[in-house]
């Protein structure tokens, strides 16, 4: 399960890395980068992302509360991944 946990941890952390890079590029390039972000999708083409449901923002945006909320969310996420892994193992 180490490979599965590492893979899904990488996916989780990559999302936050991409958000941080977006923030840095917005500060550096300003409006032109914002126009680019508005015309493209983050991970999938914009046409596909427009059809996916939007989730409400319930986590704090900044500060220590944001860090702990993301950490708790990470452990819940990994717990689900491990549970699915054990479920698949017992199924086969």
GROMACS elastic network, one bead per residue, 0.5 to 0.9 nm:
[ bonds ]
;  ai    aj funct       b0    kb
    1     4     6  0.51415   500
    1     5     6  0.61093   500
    1     6     6  0.84810   500
    1    82     6  0.74745   500
    1    85     6  0.73826   500
    1    86     6  0.89018   500
    2     5     6  0.51479   500
    2     6     6  0.59933   500
    2     7     6  0.84874   500
    3     6     6  0.50395   500
    3     7     6  0.59999   500
    3     8     6  0.86134   500
    4     7     6  0.51233   500
    4     8     6  0.62061   500
    4     9     6  0.83786   500
    4    81     6  0.78768   500
    4    82     6  0.82317   500
    4    85     6  0.81838   500
    5     8     6  0.53673   500
    5     9     6  0.59005   500
    5    10     6  0.84597   500
    5    78     6  0.67716   500
    5    81     6  0.72109   500
    5    82     6  0.73744   500
    6     9     6  0.50418   500
    6    10     6  0.60723   500
    6    11     6  0.87221   500
    7    10     6  0.51207   500
    7    11     6  0.64219   500
    7    12     6  0.87983   500
    8    12     6  0.61961   500
    8    13     6  0.85916   500
    8    77     6  0.86379   500
    8    78     6  0.74869   500
    8    81     6  0.76848   500
    9    12     6  0.50878   500
    9    13     6  0.61023   500
    9    14     6  0.83734   500
    9    74     6  0.80176   500
    9    77     6  0.87960   500
    9    78     6  0.73950   500
   10    13     6  0.51722   500
   10    14     6  0.58303   500
   10    15     6  0.86701   500
   11    14     6  0.50954   500
   11    15     6  0.65324   500
   12    15     6  0.55866   500
   12    16     6  0.71381   500
   12    74     6  0.74800   500
   12    77     6  0.86239   500
   13    16     6  0.53096   500
   13    17     6  0.62137   500
   13    18     6  0.86669   500
   13    74     6  0.89960   500
   14    18     6  0.60431   500
   14    19     6  0.85536   500
   15    18     6  0.51921   500
   15    19     6  0.63289   500
   15    20     6  0.87673   500
   16    20     6  0.61845   500
   16    21     6  0.86102   500
   17    20     6  0.50993   500
   17    21     6  0.62062   500
   17    22     6  0.85949   500
   18    21     6  0.50566   500
   18    22     6  0.61150   500
   18    23     6  0.86500   500
   18    42     6  0.82961   500
   19    22     6  0.50287   500
   19    23     6  0.62992   500
   19    24     6  0.87794   500
   20    23     6  0.50893   500
   20    24     6  0.63279   500
   20    25     6  0.86970   500
   21    24     6  0.50609   500
   21    25     6  0.61230   500
   21    26     6  0.85011   500
   22    25     6  0.51397   500
   22    26     6  0.60561   500
   22    27     6  0.86650   500
   22    33     6  0.87347   500
   22    37     6  0.84523   500
   23    26     6  0.51011   500
   23    27     6  0.63577   500
   23    28     6  0.87128   500
   24    27     6  0.52266   500
   24    28     6  0.62365   500
   24    29     6  0.86141   500
   25    29     6  0.57292   500
   25    30     6  0.74279   500
   25    33     6  0.68692   500
   25    34     6  0.88779   500
   26    29     6  0.54408   500
   26    31     6  0.74209   500
   26    32     6  0.84816   500
   26    33     6  0.59155   500
   26    34     6  0.64767   500
   27    30     6  0.56260   500
   28    33     6  0.86248   500
   29    32     6  0.62502   500
   29    33     6  0.56189   500
   29    34     6  0.82511   500
   30    33     6  0.56876   500
   30    34     6  0.64398   500
   30    35     6  0.89536   500
   31    35     6  0.61783   500
   31    36     6  0.86273   500
   32    35     6  0.51770   500
   32    36     6  0.64020   500
   32    37     6  0.88264   500
   33    37     6  0.61783   500
   33    38     6  0.85782   500
   34    37     6  0.50327   500
   34    38     6  0.61442   500
   34    39     6  0.86494   500
   35    38     6  0.51114   500
   35    39     6  0.62925   500
   35    40     6  0.88334   500
   36    39     6  0.51989   500
   36    40     6  0.62697   500
   37    40     6  0.53866   500
   37    41     6  0.70370   500
   37    42     6  0.76150   500
   38    41     6  0.76788   500
   38    46     6  0.87943   500
   39    46     6  0.70264   500
   40    43     6  0.88825   500
   40    44     6  0.83120   500
   40    45     6  0.63826   500
   40    46     6  0.50825   500
   40    47     6  0.86304   500
   41    44     6  0.53392   500
   41    47     6  0.79592   500
   41    48     6  0.82059   500
   41    49     6  0.63067   500
   41    50     6  0.84997   500
   42    45     6  0.76371   500
   42    46     6  0.78916   500
   42    49     6  0.82802   500
   43    46     6  0.87630   500
   43    49     6  0.84261   500
   44    47     6  0.81994   500
   44    48     6  0.64484   500
   44    49     6  0.61925   500
   45    48     6  0.55475   500
   45    49     6  0.63629   500
   45    50     6  0.87575   500
   46    50     6  0.59630   500
   46    51     6  0.87949   500
   47    50     6  0.54454   500
   47    51     6  0.70174   500
   48    51     6  0.54773   500
   48    52     6  0.67963   500
   49    52     6  0.51983   500
   49    53     6  0.82687   500
   50    53     6  0.79142   500
   50    54     6  0.88557   500
   55    58     6  0.88001   500
   57    60     6  0.81279   500
   57    61     6  0.87326   500
   58    61     6  0.88459   500
   59    65     6  0.84894   500
   59    66     6  0.64806   500
   59    69     6  0.65243   500
   59    70     6  0.77660   500
   60    63     6  0.77545   500
   60    65     6  0.63614   500
   60    67     6  0.85583   500
   60    69     6  0.74399   500
   61    65     6  0.84734   500
   61    66     6  0.58969   500
   62    65     6  0.71593   500
   62    66     6  0.52726   500
   62    67     6  0.77326   500
   63    66     6  0.53907   500
   63    67     6  0.66529   500
   64    67     6  0.50508   500
   64    68     6  0.63097   500
   64    69     6  0.85363   500
   65    68     6  0.52577   500
   65    69     6  0.60148   500
   65    70     6  0.85628   500
   66    69     6  0.51094   500
   66    70     6  0.61472   500
   66    71     6  0.85192   500
   67    70     6  0.52688   500
   67    71     6  0.61247   500
   67    72     6  0.86751   500
   68    72     6  0.60669   500
   68    73     6  0.84158   500
   69    72     6  0.52118   500
   69    73     6  0.61030   500
   69    74     6  0.85590   500
   70    74     6  0.60206   500
   70    75     6  0.87131   500
   71    75     6  0.64085   500
   71    76     6  0.87235   500
   72    75     6  0.52111   500
   72    76     6  0.62737   500
   72    77     6  0.85596   500
   73    76     6  0.50960   500
   73    77     6  0.60542   500
   73    78     6  0.86267   500
   74    78     6  0.61239   500
   74    79     6  0.84424   500
   75    78     6  0.50798   500
   75    79     6  0.59303   500
   75    80     6  0.85311   500
   76    80     6  0.62508   500
   76    81     6  0.86901   500
   77    80     6  0.51976   500
   77    81     6  0.63197   500
   77    82     6  0.87603   500
   78    82     6  0.61188   500
   78    83     6  0.84734   500
   79    82     6  0.51676   500
   79    83     6  0.60813   500
   79    84     6  0.86091   500
   80    84     6  0.61053   500
   80    85     6  0.84588   500
   81    84     6  0.52221   500
   81    85     6  0.61308   500
   81    86     6  0.87296   500
   82    86     6  0.61828   500
   82    87     6  0.84660   500
   83    86     6  0.51988   500
   83    87     6  0.60477   500
   83    88     6  0.85827   500
   84    88     6  0.60855   500
   84    89     6  0.84760   500
   85    88     6  0.51810   500
   85    89     6  0.61149   500
   85    90     6  0.86903   500
   86    90     6  0.61327   500
   86    91     6  0.84436   500
   87    90     6  0.52944   500
   87    91     6  0.60921   500
   87    92     6  0.88039   500
   88    92     6  0.63012   500
   89    92     6  0.55114   500
